Amino acid sequence: MNMLKLINKDAGPIGLDIAHDSIRMIQLGHSGGKVRVIAAAEMPVRPEVADDPEIRREFIIAALKTMRNKAPFYGRNVVSCLPGDSLKIKSFRLDTVTDDEIAQVLDQDVAPRLGVDPETDEIRYIVAGNVYQGEDIRNEVIFFGAGRDDITGHLEMLEEAQLSPVAIDSVPCALFRSFRGSLRRQEDQETVSVFIDVGDEVTTVIIGRGQQIAFIKQIPIASNQLNAKVASILGVTTDQAVLLRSKLRNSGSETGDAATTQEIVDATGGVIEELAREVSLCFRYYAVTFRGQRPSQAVFAGVEAQEPALLDALKRHMGIEIKIAQPLRGFDLTRADFSSEEQSALCQWAVAVGLSIKGWDIPEEGGDSYERN
């Protein structure tokens, strides 16, 4: 028992990513300048429970207990995030960024446009920086709003799963935190970075300068829409569509039936082009609004990170290099079992990794460290 405490005394909280179609838990530890994965577990959410809130809730509680018991997680502390449909995100241009003055505009301006009630809901914000509005310079502030009932229900679910929630984060902030470890050098502080995560229900676009978020956009086009389109065109179930698309990606060219392959390509083509256009509009908005350094590449993560047609469309619309995220790069993975996944698919762990490192330092090569907020 003493040895167990010695080994895990540097363990951070468990990062818990409850997506629409899957649940991922990961716990990291750090000592001596090294970061290691203490434990990791993943479980799909069965399609028959995904759309019924009560059944889904009971399924998640049971799944969390099972996952925690099967993998060697240390302790019960957990950092999680609210589902995308429970969080409202909107940017505002204000004349001030002081806490007192922002508080004064919340009731009259921000809350109504954000669609929340400041008396009963929770509102948080990030100051993104100076922006140009014509010839004037104003302050871009990103607001996050969530219903108090949604937060309470989420916390109660975690507690029923015998976990101890220590923080609730947002998907965009967790994503950015997992990626920004490569932006610690002094010369990186003005670097503009684009991060794109295609999830089950929404695609999240984050643009940052150095280690500061400057832009967030959640686009309601993602993996579920692609799978639903294929299912509709081919007359198959969504699960079958997922398998067919996976087979096509893994084979590199075909599903075994040339006609089926072409139908899949045709079915997803319009959705992919629409998503790529929406992402490129985010890119253009940032360029016009902040008038800063142009990013040279975008980092791509999520369940569609291996979709060649989407990568090609993004490159074509954005005109920059697209790289696949590696949120676990440089971490010691010897104690974690990722054998069921291709190494390239580990980009799907970006949100869980960002949650797990919230609030503690990750040592930088050379001995320095930085705070992950």
NUZA-14393 format. One record per residue: x negated, y, z of N, C-alpha, C in turn; residue in three letters. Coordinates in steps of 0.2 Angstrom, whole numbers, plus 5000, padded with zeros to 4 digits. Atoms other than C-alpha are relative to their C-alpha. Layout:
XYZXYZXYZAla/...
***
This chain:
499649945000500050005000499650065000Met/500449945000498650125004499750014993Asn/500349995007497850084987500550034995Met/499549975005499450124978500150075001Leu/500049934998499550294987499450034997Lys/500649975002497750324982500050014992Leu/500050005007498050284964500550054997Ile/499449965003499650384962500150075003Asn/499949944997499350534973500050064996Lys/500049945004499050644958500649994995Asp/499550015005500650584949500550065000Ala/499549955001501850714942500749975001Gly/499350025000503750704942500149964994Pro/499850045006504550584930500450054995Ile/499649965006505050674913500549964997Gly/499450045003506750614908500450044995Leu/499749975006507450654891500649954998Asp/499450045002509250594889500350034994Ile/499749985007509650614870500649974999Ala/499350025002511250574861499949924999His/500150075002510550404855499549965004Asp/500650034997509150364867499950035007Ser/500249974993508450384885499249985000Ile/500750024999506550404888499850035007Arg/500349984994505650414904499350005000Met/500750015000503850454906499750045006Ile/500449974994502650494921499350004999Gln/500749995001500950564920499650025006Leu/500549984994499450584932499450034997Gly/500749975002497850684931499650005006His/500549994995496250674940499349994996Ser/500650005004494450704935500050024993Gly/500049985007494850794920500449964995Gly/499750045004495850654913500849995001Lys/499350004999497750634910500249934998Val/499850075002498550454910500750005001Arg/499350025000500250384907500049955006Val/499950054994500750304924500549954998Ile/499550045002502350234917500450034995Ala/499549985005503550244902500549954999Ala/499550045001505150174898500550034995Ala/499549975005506450194883500649955000Glu/499550045001508150124881500550044995Met/499549975005509450154866500650015004Pro/499349994998511150224870500549964995Val/499550045005512450094863500550054997Arg/499549965003513550174850500750005003Pro/499350004998515150114858500150045006Glu/499949964994514750214874499850084998Val/500249935001514050374865500550055000Ala/499549955001515650464862500550015006Asp/499649994995516550434878499750025007Asp/500449974995515950544892500049965007Pro/500050044994516450434907499649944999Glu/500350065001515850274900499250014998Ile/500749985001514250364894499650015006Arg/500349984994513950434911499849935004Arg/500250074996514050254919499549964997Glu/500650035003512950184906499350035001Phe/500649974998511650314909499749995007Ile/500250014993511650294928499749935000Ile/500250074999511450104926499349994996Ala/500750005004510050124912499550035004Ala/500649974996509050244923499849955006Leu/500250044994509050124938499649944997Lys/500450065003508549974926499350024998Thr/500749985002507150074918499550025005Met/500549984995506450144934499849935004Arg/500250064996506449964942499549964996Asn/500450045004505649884927499350034998Lys/500649975001504250004924499750035007Ala/500349984993502950054938500050085001Pro/500049934998503550234941499950015007Phe/500249984993502950314957500550055002Tyr/499549954997504250404968500650014996Gly/499349995003505950474963500150074997Arg/500049935003505550654958500150004992Asn/499950005007506250694941500150074997Val/499949935003506250844929500449984993Val/499650015005507650834916500250064996Ser/499749945004508550944903500749994999Cys/499350015002510350974899500049994993Leu/499950015007511050914883500150064996Pro/500049945005510951034868500750035000Gly/499449975001512851054868500250045007Asp/499849974993512851114887499650075000Ser/500449945000511551254883500150054995Leu/499949955005511851414874499450055000Lys/500649975001510351504867500150064995Ile/499949945004510351684860499550055001Lys/500549944999509051824857500450064999Ser/499749935000509452004861499450054999Phe/500549945000508452164857500250055005Arg/499849954995508452274872499550055000Leu/500449954999507652434877499550005006Asp/500350014994506952364893499849935001Thr/500250074998506152204900499949995007Val/500150014993506152244918500649965003Thr/499550044997507152124929500650045002Asp/499549964997508252254937500450034994Asp/499649975005508752334921500349954995Glu/499750055003509052174912500649975003Ile/499450024996510252124926500550044999Ala/499449965001511252274923500349994993Gln/499750015006511552234905500349934999Val/499750065001512052054908500749995000Leu/499250015000513852074913500350034994Asp/499749965005514252204900499949984993Gln/500350025006513252144885499849934998Asp/500350075001512351984886500549945001Val/499650054998513551874895500649984995Ala/499550015005515051904883499849974994Pro/500250035006514051874868499649935000Arg/500350074999513151724875500649955001Leu/499550044999514851654879500049975007Gly/500150024993514551634898500350055005Val/499849964995515251704914499550015005Asp/500549994995513951784925500249985007Pro/499850014993514951754940500049925002Glu/499950074999515151564938499549964996Thr/500550045003513751514926499350025001Asp/500849984998511851514926499750034993Glu/500449965006510851634914499350015002Ile/500849995000508951634912499850034994Arg/500349975006507851724900499350005000Tyr/500750005002506151734892499950064996Ile/500249945004505351894886499649984994Val/500450035005504751854869499550054997Ala/500549955002503852024865500350054996Gly/499849945004503952184855500249984993Asn/499850015006504952184839500150064996Val/499849945004505252304825500750004998Tyr/499449995002506952374822500050074996Gln/500149945004506752494807499350025002Gly/500649974997505352604814499950005007Glu/500050004992505852584832499749935002Asp/500350064997504952454843500549985006Ile/499650024994506152354855499749945003Arg/500350064997505952204866500549944998Asn/499650065002506552034860500149955007Glu/499950044994507351934875500449944998Val/499750065002507851754873500449985007Ile/499650014994509351714885500249924999Phe/499850075000509851534890500650005005Phe/499450014996511651504897500249935001Gly/499850064999512351354905500650005005Ala/499450004995514051314914499749975007Gly/500250034993513751284933500349935001Arg/499750065000514951134931499649954997Asp/500450055004513851054918499349995004Asp/500650014996512351084929500149955006Ile/499850054995513151004944500149934998Thr/499950075002513750854935499449974998Gly/500650035002512050824928499649985006His/500450024994511250834945500349945004Leu/499750054996512550724953499949934996Glu/500250065003512250594939499349975001Met/500750024999510350594942500049975008Leu/500150024993510650574961500449935001Glu/499750075000511850424958499649954997Glu/500550055003510450344948499449995005Ala/500550004995509450364964499350034998Gln/500549965002508350494957500050075004Leu/500049934997507850664965499850054995Ser/500249955005507950804953499750065003Pro/500449944997506650944956500050064996Val/500049955004506951044941500549984994Ala/499750015007508051064925499750054996Ile/500349965005507251124910500550014994Asp/499650005006507851164892499649964995Ser/500450045005507351054877499550054996Val/500649965003506451204868499450015004Pro/500549994996505451244883499549945001Cys/500450064999504951064886499649984994Ala/500450015006504451044868499450054999Leu/500649955000503351204868499549985005Phe/500550024995502551144884499649944998Arg/500450065002502050974877499650024994Ser/500449995006501351054861499450055002Phe/500449954999500451204868499349995003Arg/500650014997499051114876499450014995Gly/500549995005498051134860499850084999Ser/500149935001498151324862499750045006Leu/500349984994497051354877499450054999Arg/500649965001495551434869500150084999Arg/499949935000495351624870500250024993Gln/499949985006495351634851500749984997Glu/499350025001497051544851500650045002Asp/499549964996497951674861500550044995Gln/499649965005498551764845500349954995Glu/499850055005498851604835500849995000Thr/499350015001500651594828500149924998Val/499950075001501251414829500849984999Ser/499350025002502851334822500149935002Val/499850074998503651174831500749994998Phe/499450025003505051084823500249935003Ile/499850064998505950944832500749984997Asp/499350035003507350844823500249955005Val/499750054996508350764836500649964997Gly/499450045003509950664835500650044998Asp/499549965001511150804835499850074997Glu/500349945002510150964833499350004998Val/500749995002508551024825499850065004Thr/500249944996507551144837499450034996Thr/500649965003506351274829499850045005Val/500349964995505151354841499450034996Ile/500649965003503851494835499750035006Ile/500449974994502551544848499450034998Gly/500649965001501151664849499549985006Arg/500450034995499751584859500449955004Gly/499650054996500551504874500750035002Gln/499349964998502151624874500549984994Gln/499550015005503751574865500350074998Ile/499749945003504351704853500650004997Ala/499450015004505751624844500349935001Phe/499650074999507051484847500650004996Ile/499450015003508351424836500249925000Lys/499750075000509451264837500550004994Gln/499650005006510151214820500449935000Ile/499650064999511651094820500049954994Pro/500150055005510950984807499449955002Ile/500550054997509950824812500149934998Ala/500050075002509750644811500749975000Ser/499350025000511550604815500450014993Asn/499749975006512150704800499749964994Gln/500450045006510850604788500349935000Leu/499850074999511450434795500750004998Asn/499350005001513250484794500250004992Ala/500049995007513050534776499949944996Lys/500250065003512250374771500549955001Val/499550054998513550274780500650014996Ala/499449985004514950364771499949984993Ser/500150015007514250354754499949924998Ile/500150075001513750164756500649965002Leu/499450044997515350114765499749955006Gly/500250044995514350044780500050035007Val/500049974993514250074799499450045000Thr/500549964998513150204806499349965002Thr/500650044999511950074813499749974994Asp/500250025007511849994796499650054996Gln/500449955003511350154789499350025003Ala/500649994996510050184802499549954998Val/500550055002509250014798499850014992Leu/500249995007509350044779499550064999Leu/500549945000508450214781499349985003Arg/500650034997507150134792499649964996Ser/500350045005506850004780499750034994Lys/500249965006506650124766499350045002Leu/500649964998505350234776499449955001Arg/500650054999504350074781499749974994Asn/500350035006504250004764499750054995Ser/500449945004503750174757500450014993Gly/499649995006504950154742500649974999Ser/499450035002506350034742500349965005Glu/499650044995507649934752500149934997Thr/499950065002507549784741500650004994Gly/499549995005508949854730499950074997Asp/500149935003508549994718500650045000Ala/499449965000510350054717500150035007Ala/499949974993510450064736499550055002Thr/500549954999508850154737500250064997Thr/499849945003509450284725500650035003Gln/499549974996511050304734499850035006Glu/500349974994510150334750499750074999Ile/500449945002509050464742500550054998Val/499549955002510550554734500450025006Asp/499649984994511550544750499750055005Ala/500349964995510250624761499750064997Thr/500349955003509550744748500350075002Gly/499749944998510850884751499950025007Gly/500149994993510750874770499350025001Val/500749984999508850884769499850064997Ile/500149935002508851034758500350055004Glu/499749954996510051124768499650015007Glu/500450004994509051084784499350044999Leu/500649965001507451144776500150074998Ala/499849935001508251304770500150045007Arg/499949974993508851344788499350015004Glu/500649994996507151314795499550054997Val/500349955003506351424782500250075001Ser/499749934999507551564786499750025007Leu/500349984994506851554804499350034999Cys/500749975001505151574798500050074997Phe/500049935002505651724788500250055005Arg/499849954995506551804802499450025005Tyr/500549994996505051784813499550054996Tyr/500549965004503851864799500350075000Ala/499749935001505052014797500050035007Val/499949984993505452034816499450025003Thr/500649994996503752024823499450034996Phe/500549975005502652074808499349985003Arg/500650024997501251964816499649964995Gly/500550055004499951834810500549954997Gln/499650065003500651704798499849945002Arg/500250074998500651524804499749974994Pro/500350045005499551404794500349934999Ser/499850065000500451254799500649995005Gln/499450014996502051184807499949925003Ala/500150074997502051034819500749975001Val/499450035001503450914816500149945005Phe/499950064996504250794829500749985000Ala/499350025000505850694833500149944996Gly/499850075003506750544826499950004992Val/500150005007506550604808499350024997Glu/500749985002504650644808499749964995Ala/500350055005504350494797500450004993Gln/499649995007505550554783499650044995Glu/500449965005504450594768500450054996Pro/499649955004505850684759500150065004Ala/499949944995506150804774499350035000Leu/500749974999504250834776499950044993Leu/500149975006504150874757500450064999Asp/499549945000505650994758499750055004Ala/500249954995504951084773499350034997Leu/500649975003503251104764500250054994Lys/499849965006504051164748500450075002Arg/499649944998505251294757499550055004His/500449964996503951354770499350024997Met/500749995003502351344760499450005005Gly/500650014996501251284774500049935002Ile/500150074999500551124780500549975006Glu/499650034995501651004790499649945003Ile/500350064996500850894804500549975004Lys/499550044995501650754814499750015007Ile/500149994993501650794833499649945003Ala/500450054996500450694844500050025008Gln/499949984993501150734862499649965005Pro/500450044995500150594870499250004998Leu/500650015003498550624860499550025006Arg/500549994995497050614872500249975007Gly/499850034994498050534886499849935000Phe/500150074998497550364894500649964999Asp/499350045000498950244888499949935002Leu/500250074998498150084895500649975004Thr/499550024996499550074908500750004998Arg/499450005003500950104897500149964994Ala/499950055005501749984885500450044994Asp/499749975006502050074868500049954994Phe/500150055005501849914859500549994995Ser/499450015004503549904852500150064995Ser/500049945004503250074843499450014996Glu/500649985004502150124829499750065003Glu/500349944996500850244836500250074997Gln/499849945002501450374824500750025002Ser/499449994998503150364831500050035007Ala/500149984993502550424848500250085000Leu/499849935000503050604842500750015003Cys/499449994998504750564848500050015008Gln/500049994993504150574866499850075002Trp/500249934998503750764865500450035005Ala/499649974995505250814875499849975007Val/500150034994504950694889499350025003Ala/500749984997503050734890500150075002Val/500049934998503450924891500450005007Gly/499750004994504650884905499649985006Leu/500450034994503450774915499450055002Ser/500649964998502050904915500350075002Ile/499749934997503251054921499750015007Lys/500249984994502451134935499349985003Gly/500650014997500751064937499450014994Trp/500549985004499051094929499749944996Asp/500350055004498350994914499250024999Ile/500749985001496350994915499950014993Pro/500249995007495651064899499349985000Glu/500750035002494050994891499550065002Glu/500549954998492551084899500250025008Gly/499949984992493351094917500550055001Gly/499549954999494551234915500749975000Asp/499350025001496451224917500450064999Ser/499649955001497951314914500749985003Tyr/499350024997499751324921500549994995Glu/499450015004501151244912500650025003Arg/499549974996502651344917500749964998Asn/
***
